[in-house]
């Protein structure tokens, strides 16, 4: 079952299924070469992660993404990851600081090389190090689910190359605050970092919606 769960999750994130599209058990069983039972279980798990919407007696859909939903997800991310950044500045080890410098350097090198496709991976790694340093395992499943949804948004709406330098600069500020155990500044920088990401994502979603309307 876990293989089907991973395959379906990856296909949704990769855009193989359109946002809001219906997911039929018969079709998924044929696609992945399995019976109905593992498909149902995979849908149930992805529903818990937020990628799939299931309604009793109506079936399952890929979660639709719209402006209000984007705002909600980033607001929840901001609240949780700001708390984690504050804790990370207090609890971090020297190894966490080294890992943050390394992740930031890899992201900056990818941007310099124009390898923009790998940037989200390095960005997620950077944030994961902060979350690990915070030492709050109960918050991590929520954060991971949010990152899945953000991955879907990035695939659907793209990312702004002009914003990469902003991300690099903001990561630098976060590292400095965490390295110096400045929990207040770490929280402030993380809050501003995610708020700006929310604004950028909502702008790109609105632009995509406008383009779609004009094309129709």
Order of alpha helices (4+ residues) and beta strands (2+ residues): alpha-beta-alpha-alpha-beta-beta-alpha-alpha-alpha-alpha-alpha-alpha
